Amino acid sequence: MKKIIIIFFIFTFFLISCSKEEIEISAIKETKQDLEMISAYKEAYEALGQNDPYFAAKKFLEAELLFPQSEWAPKAALMASYSYYLQNFYSEALSNLNRFLKTYPTDKNVAYANYLIAMCFYETIEDEKRDSGPLLKAKDQFNYVVKNYPNTEFAFDAKFKLGLIEDILASKEMYLGRHYIKKEKWIAAINRFRIIIKDYDQTIFVEEALHRLVEINYRLGLIEESEKYANVLGYNYLSSEWYKKSYKVFNQDYTSQIKKPTKDKTAVFEKFKNLFD
């Protein structure tokens, strides 16, 4: 019986010793892996500072894979996306950002991830003659940022970007309206200019849109309609060049001494940096 008790204690001691040894080995491996991950992150960050975003993206993703449960993993994933963004690899950045939001939905930097998605679409916007797809996607994403993260600096910049997007959307309508005027498609042109007045009345194109409606309606013999738009233009933009042109539609010999007003533009503050130092 004594032998059985002794063997039991020896066996138990052996199990405890093995268990402790396994825990220590596991802790050593985890510490080593964590250090490797931090080292990879640091190397990636330095590469980014040396204007090598391609290598940086590779190393940030490597850092994330080394220790996916670490607090550094979501930072690495997000910085990899930012590195792709710097290289103009917007599809890669978008793919990685969407993965980030699925993998780390509660991370503290989700606002930045959503903002960066919007910026990827924004950077692919072209002139008024090209596809509106990226423009509308950027608009939707910036609106999402403003709605869901209203008290952040990202929301502040998103509002500014939305103003620029409104100008571009209005310019597209203006481009089409002018095109229809050249083709003498008066109804199509009128519809485009009305869209500008209705949906983009805060843009720089609203004055010209009103003037074009004055011109077209006058040409079509719709004098009362033409006068209506002229009155709106005069009431809101009395000192503008477009009002002078509209006035001449009804008064061919008119010459004006009105001086063109100057407009003050507000600069945008330099944006966020070093979020992930």
C-alpha positions as CSV (number, residue, x, y, z in Angstrom):
1,M,0.0,0.0,0.0
2,K,2.8,2.3,0.9
3,K,4.5,1.6,-2.4
4,I,1.3,2.5,-4.3
5,I,1.0,5.8,-2.4
6,I,4.7,6.6,-3.1
7,I,4.3,5.8,-6.8
8,F,1.1,8.0,-6.9
9,F,3.0,11.0,-5.4
10,I,5.9,10.4,-7.8
11,F,3.6,10.2,-10.7
12,T,1.7,13.3,-9.6
13,F,4.9,15.2,-9.1
14,F,6.1,14.1,-12.5
15,L,2.8,15.4,-14.1
16,I,3.1,18.7,-12.3
17,S,6.7,19.1,-13.4
18,C,5.8,18.3,-17.0
19,S,2.9,20.7,-16.8
20,K,5.0,23.5,-15.5
21,E,7.7,22.8,-18.1
22,E,5.1,22.9,-20.9
23,I,3.7,26.2,-19.6
24,E,7.2,27.6,-19.4
25,I,8.1,26.4,-22.9
26,S,4.7,27.9,-24.2
27,A,5.4,31.2,-22.4
28,I,8.9,31.3,-23.9
29,K,7.6,30.6,-27.4
30,E,4.8,33.2,-27.0
31,T,7.3,35.8,-25.8
32,K,9.6,35.0,-28.6
33,Q,6.8,35.2,-31.1
34,D,5.6,38.5,-29.7
35,L,9.1,39.9,-29.9
36,E,9.3,38.7,-33.5
37,M,6.0,40.4,-34.3
38,I,7.0,43.7,-32.7
39,S,10.3,43.5,-34.6
40,A,8.5,42.9,-37.9
41,Y,6.1,45.8,-37.1
42,K,9.0,48.1,-36.3
43,E,10.8,47.1,-39.5
44,A,7.7,47.8,-41.5
45,Y,7.2,51.2,-39.9
46,E,10.8,52.2,-40.7
47,A,10.4,51.1,-44.3
48,L,7.3,53.3,-44.5
49,G,9.4,56.2,-43.2
50,Q,12.0,55.5,-45.9
51,N,9.4,55.7,-48.6
52,D,9.2,52.0,-49.3
53,P,5.5,51.3,-48.9
54,Y,5.6,48.1,-50.9
55,F,8.1,46.4,-48.5
56,A,6.2,48.0,-45.5
57,A,2.9,46.4,-46.6
58,K,4.6,43.0,-46.8
59,K,6.2,43.3,-43.4
60,F,3.0,44.7,-41.7
61,L,1.0,41.6,-43.0
62,E,3.9,39.4,-41.8
63,A,3.7,41.0,-38.4
64,E,0.0,40.4,-38.2
65,L,0.4,36.7,-39.1
66,L,3.1,36.1,-36.5
67,F,0.8,36.8,-33.5
68,P,-2.8,37.3,-34.6
69,Q,-4.1,37.6,-31.0
70,S,-1.7,40.4,-30.1
71,E,-2.9,44.0,-29.8
72,W,-0.4,44.8,-32.5
73,A,-2.2,42.6,-35.1
74,P,-5.0,45.0,-35.9
75,K,-2.6,47.9,-36.1
76,A,-0.4,45.9,-38.5
77,A,-3.4,45.0,-40.7
78,L,-4.5,48.6,-40.8
79,M,-1.0,49.9,-41.5
80,A,-0.7,47.4,-44.4
81,S,-3.8,48.9,-45.9
82,Y,-2.3,52.4,-45.5
83,S,0.9,51.2,-47.2
84,Y,-1.1,49.9,-50.1
85,Y,-3.0,53.2,-50.3
86,L,0.3,55.1,-50.5
87,Q,1.3,53.0,-53.5
88,N,-2.0,53.7,-55.2
89,F,-2.9,50.0,-54.9
90,Y,-6.4,50.9,-54.0
91,S,-8.0,47.5,-54.8
92,E,-5.5,45.8,-52.5
93,A,-6.1,48.4,-49.8
94,L,-9.9,48.0,-50.0
95,S,-9.7,44.3,-49.8
96,N,-7.5,44.4,-46.8
97,L,-9.6,47.1,-45.1
98,N,-12.8,45.0,-45.6
99,R,-10.9,42.1,-44.1
100,F,-9.8,44.3,-41.2
101,L,-13.4,45.3,-40.4
102,K,-14.6,41.7,-40.4
103,T,-11.6,40.4,-38.3
104,Y,-11.4,43.3,-35.8
105,P,-15.0,44.8,-35.7
106,T,-14.5,46.3,-32.2
107,D,-11.0,47.7,-32.7
108,K,-10.6,51.3,-31.6
109,N,-9.5,52.3,-35.1
110,V,-12.5,51.2,-37.1
111,A,-13.4,54.9,-37.8
112,Y,-10.0,55.3,-39.5
113,A,-10.5,52.1,-41.5
114,N,-13.9,53.4,-42.8
115,Y,-12.4,56.8,-43.6
116,L,-9.5,55.1,-45.5
117,I,-12.1,53.1,-47.5
118,A,-13.7,56.4,-48.5
119,M,-10.3,57.8,-49.5
120,C,-9.5,54.9,-51.7
121,F,-12.7,55.6,-53.7
122,Y,-12.0,59.3,-53.6
123,E,-8.5,58.9,-55.1
124,T,-9.9,57.1,-58.1
125,I,-12.3,59.9,-59.0
126,E,-11.7,61.3,-62.5
127,D,-13.1,64.3,-64.3
128,E,-16.7,65.0,-65.2
129,K,-16.5,63.0,-68.4
130,R,-15.7,59.7,-66.7
131,D,-17.5,57.0,-64.8
132,S,-19.4,58.2,-61.7
133,G,-19.0,54.9,-59.8
134,P,-16.0,55.8,-57.6
135,L,-17.5,59.2,-57.0
136,L,-20.8,57.8,-55.6
137,K,-19.1,55.2,-53.6
138,A,-16.8,57.8,-52.0
139,K,-19.9,60.0,-51.3
140,D,-21.7,57.1,-49.6
141,Q,-18.7,56.1,-47.5
142,F,-17.9,59.7,-46.4
143,N,-21.5,60.1,-45.4
144,Y,-21.2,56.8,-43.4
145,V,-18.2,58.3,-41.6
146,V,-20.0,61.5,-40.8
147,K,-23.1,59.7,-39.5
148,N,-21.3,57.0,-37.4
149,Y,-18.3,58.9,-36.1
150,P,-19.6,62.5,-36.0
151,N,-17.2,63.8,-33.3
152,T,-14.0,62.6,-35.0
153,E,-11.4,64.5,-37.1
154,F,-12.3,62.0,-39.8
155,A,-15.9,63.3,-39.9
156,F,-14.5,66.9,-40.2
157,D,-12.4,66.0,-43.2
158,A,-15.2,63.8,-44.7
159,K,-17.6,66.8,-44.7
160,F,-15.0,68.8,-46.6
161,K,-14.5,66.0,-49.1
162,L,-18.3,65.8,-49.5
163,G,-18.4,69.4,-50.5
164,L,-15.8,68.7,-53.2
165,I,-17.7,65.7,-54.4
166,E,-20.9,67.8,-54.7
167,D,-18.9,70.2,-56.9
168,I,-17.8,67.3,-59.1
169,L,-21.3,65.9,-59.4
170,A,-22.6,69.3,-60.3
171,S,-19.9,69.7,-62.9
172,K,-21.0,66.4,-64.5
173,E,-24.5,67.7,-64.8
174,M,-23.2,71.0,-66.2
175,Y,-21.0,69.1,-68.7
176,L,-24.0,67.2,-70.0
177,G,-26.2,70.3,-70.0
178,R,-23.7,72.2,-72.2
179,H,-23.4,69.1,-74.4
180,Y,-27.2,69.0,-75.0
181,I,-27.2,72.8,-75.8
182,K,-24.6,72.1,-78.6
183,K,-26.9,69.4,-79.9
184,E,-29.9,71.7,-79.5
185,K,-31.6,69.1,-77.3
186,W,-33.3,71.8,-75.2
187,I,-35.5,69.6,-72.9
188,A,-32.5,67.4,-72.0
189,A,-30.4,70.4,-71.3
190,I,-33.1,72.0,-69.1
191,N,-33.5,68.8,-67.1
192,R,-29.7,68.8,-66.3
193,F,-29.7,72.4,-65.2
194,R,-32.7,71.9,-63.0
195,I,-30.9,69.0,-61.3
196,I,-28.1,71.4,-60.4
197,I,-30.5,74.0,-59.0
198,K,-32.4,71.3,-57.0
199,D,-29.6,69.0,-55.8
200,Y,-26.4,71.1,-55.9
201,D,-27.6,74.6,-55.0
202,Q,-24.5,75.2,-52.8
203,T,-22.0,74.6,-55.6
204,I,-20.3,77.1,-57.8
205,F,-22.3,75.9,-60.8
206,V,-25.7,77.1,-59.7
207,E,-25.3,80.6,-61.1
208,E,-24.4,79.3,-64.6
209,A,-27.3,76.8,-64.4
210,L,-29.8,79.6,-63.7
211,H,-28.4,81.6,-66.6
212,R,-28.6,78.7,-69.0
213,L,-32.3,78.2,-68.1
214,V,-32.8,81.9,-68.8
215,E,-31.2,81.5,-72.2
216,I,-32.9,78.3,-73.3
217,N,-36.4,79.4,-72.1
218,Y,-36.1,82.7,-73.8
219,R,-34.9,81.0,-77.0
220,L,-38.0,78.7,-76.9
221,G,-40.3,81.6,-76.4
222,L,-41.1,80.8,-72.8
223,I,-40.5,84.4,-71.7
224,E,-42.3,84.2,-68.3
225,E,-40.3,81.1,-67.4
226,S,-37.1,82.8,-68.5
227,E,-37.9,85.9,-66.4
228,K,-38.6,83.6,-63.4
229,Y,-35.0,82.2,-63.5
230,A,-33.6,85.6,-64.2
231,N,-35.3,87.0,-61.1
232,V,-33.9,84.2,-59.0
233,L,-30.4,84.8,-60.3
234,G,-30.7,88.5,-59.7
235,Y,-32.1,88.1,-56.2
236,N,-29.3,85.7,-55.1
237,Y,-26.4,86.7,-57.3
238,L,-26.9,90.3,-58.3
239,S,-23.2,91.0,-58.7
240,S,-22.3,87.9,-60.7
241,E,-21.1,87.8,-64.3
242,W,-23.9,85.3,-65.0
243,Y,-26.5,87.8,-63.9
244,K,-25.0,90.4,-66.3
245,K,-25.2,87.9,-69.1
246,S,-28.8,87.0,-68.3
247,Y,-29.7,90.7,-68.1
248,K,-28.3,91.1,-71.6
249,V,-30.7,88.4,-72.8
250,F,-33.6,90.9,-72.2
251,N,-31.5,94.1,-72.8
252,Q,-29.2,93.6,-75.8
253,D,-27.5,97.0,-75.4
254,Y,-26.9,96.6,-71.7
255,T,-23.4,97.3,-70.3
256,S,-22.6,97.0,-66.6
257,Q,-20.1,98.6,-64.3
258,I,-20.7,96.0,-61.6
259,K,-17.5,94.7,-60.2
260,K,-17.0,90.9,-59.9
261,P,-17.0,89.9,-56.2
262,T,-14.1,88.1,-54.7
263,K,-14.6,84.8,-52.8
264,D,-12.7,83.7,-49.7
265,K,-11.7,80.1,-49.5
266,T,-11.1,78.3,-46.2
267,A,-8.1,76.1,-46.0
268,V,-8.2,72.6,-44.6
269,F,-6.0,71.7,-41.7
270,E,-3.3,69.1,-42.1
271,K,-4.7,65.8,-41.4
272,F,-4.0,63.1,-38.9
273,K,-0.7,61.2,-38.8
274,N,1.2,58.9,-36.5
275,L,-2.0,57.1,-35.3
276,F,-0.1,53.8,-34.9
277,D,3.3,54.8,-33.5
